[in-house]
């Protein structure tokens, strides 16, 4: 059992729990959701490699499209337990991750920037002469 930010991930049972609610996901969907929650922002290519790296044939053709389908399939399931799927960046450099819906926006920005192509122009603008905490 993995506990992270109030989220419980049970690998043998393939369940994810948050705020007293749990969902069961099948193999690929469970692995994808776990990666999105634990791994931080990742591109579709990275997510595809995580899911299919252990296969001799390298996985099915059309990796980006397959990941898009899987993301859309798990999005509503994650929302049922209070988790939100996020994406940022330009289309070819977009990164995906999941986190609790009630997180502060500043926390999400910090986590997103760890492993993404976010530039200075993507960050929120703050007044230059801001004094004290926001």
N, C-alpha and C positions, 0 to 999 in steps of 0.2 A: 504494500500500500504506500503510495506517495502522497504526502500532504504538502501543499504549496498555496500560499495566499488564500487560505480558507477553502481550497479545492481538494477533494480526495479522489485520487485516481487508483482504481483497483485493477491491476493488469490481469490477474487470472480470471476475474469475472467480466472484464471489459466494461466496467462502469465508471462513470464520472459523476461525482456528487458535489453539490454546492448549495449552501443555504437550506439544508434539510431535504433537498430534492435530488434525485439521481436519474441518470439515463443510461441505457445499455446501447452500445454501438457495436456493429460487426467489425471484423478484422481491420480492413484498410481505413474505415472511418474512425475507429478507435485510435489507431496509430497516428492518423492525421490530427485529430483533435488533441491528443496528448502532446504531439510535437508543437502545435500552435500555442498551447498553454505553457509548456515548459521551456521551449526553445527560443522564445522571443521572435522578432520579425524575421521572416524568411521568404525568399522568392518562390515562385511556382517550380522553378527548376530544382531548387534545393529540396523542396517538399517532395517532388517526384523522386529524386535520388534517395531520400530517406525511406520512402515507401518501397522502392523497387531495387535498391542496391544489392540485395541478397540474391536476386534472380540471375541466372546465367545469361538469359537473353536480354537483360537490361530493362525489362518491362515493356509494356505495350507501346505502340507508336502513338503519337499525339499526346505527349505528356502534359503540356500546358492545358489542353482542353479537358483531359481527364481530371486534373487537379481542380479546374474550374467547376466541373460537375460535382466532385466530392465536397468542395467548399460549400456549394449551394445546398447540398444534401444535409450537411451537418449544422449549417447556420441556424435554422429554426429549432433544431434539437438542443443546441447550446443555449439559445435564448430561453427555453423552457426552464432551465435551472439557473438563470441569472448570469449567463456568460455571453459576451458579445464578440463577434468576429470583426476584426479591424483590417483595413488596408490603407496604405499610403504610398506616395511617390508617383512618378509618371508611369504610364502603362507598362513600358518595357522594363522598368526598374521597380515595379510595385512589390511591396513586402506585405505579408499577412501574419497576423497573430491573433490570439484570443485572450480575453481577460474578463474579470468581473465587471458587470455593467456599472456599478457604483463607484468605480475608481476615479480619483481626481484626474483632470485633464493633464496637469503637469507631470504626473507619474507616467501617464501613457506616452507623452512626448519623450521623456527621458528613456524609457524602455525602447521605443521605436528607433531612436537615434543610435543605439548601441550597434546595430547591425543593419543599417539601411543606407540609402543614398539620399537622405534628407540634407538639404543645403541650407545655408543661412537664410535664403529667401523663403524657405518653407516654415521657419520658426515663427511663432507669434511675435508681433511687434510690441515692444514695451516702450513707454516714454523714456527718453534719455536721462531726464533729471528725476527719476523715481527715487524717493527716499523711503527707507524702511521696507518691511515686508508688504507684499501685495494684499 
